[in-house]
């Protein structure tokens, strides 16, 4: 049930650098699940995980679901599939090296496709759930690839 004074966020893509890391599992995915529970998750959104591991989207989705189930089990809860499925369906995994420009070109193509299909208005949150040694590299490569340009929508860079 949504609080009367709160509205869901606008449509957007959320890009997580360090998609296979501890911060993604322990903090980001449970936070998204709780936003869904509160009715505050955008109706139209995409969740793109970027990491160097060779995974498929299904592998990533399953690993995050399993970890979320473990967290909820501690509180004697189970995953509510009605809340989880929109998150799971929004997921896409992109294999890439944070230091290589090709990774940002691939990410840019994915963002353009998702924005066109989901009408996200160019809104993107870039979440760096990575070691601090990658902050400057990722920010610089995003800028060089033109992915931080705010052409009508918002672009935000979040450092964990």
C-alpha positions, 0 to 999 in steps of 0.5 A: 500500500502506497503512502498517500503523500508519496508517488513512485519515481519517474520512469528510468533505467538503473545501471549497476556497475558491480552487479555481482557484488555484495552491495548489489545483493545486500543493499540494492536489490532488497531496496528495490524490492521494498520500493515495490512493496511500498508502491514506489517503484516506477511502473516503467523501469529497466535494471541493467547490471554491468560486471566482468563476469560471464553471466546471462541475464537469467543467471544474474536474476536467479542469483539475486532472487536466491540471495533475496530469499535468504535475506527474507527467510531471516524474518520468516518471510518469503518472496512475494512473486507479484512484487518480484516479477516486475523487478525480475522482468526489468533485469538485463545483464551486460558483461563488460570491463569497466576500463574498456570503452567497448563496454560503454558503447554496449551499455549505450546501445542497451540504454537506447533500446530500453529507452525506446521500448519502455519510454523512459524519457532518457532518465538513467541512474548510474550506481557505482557499487564498485571498489573506489579505484573504479570511480574515476574510471567509470565516471570518465568513460561514461562521460566520454561515451556521452552517457552522462548527457542530459538530453531532456531526461536526468542522468545521475551518478551515485557513488556507494 
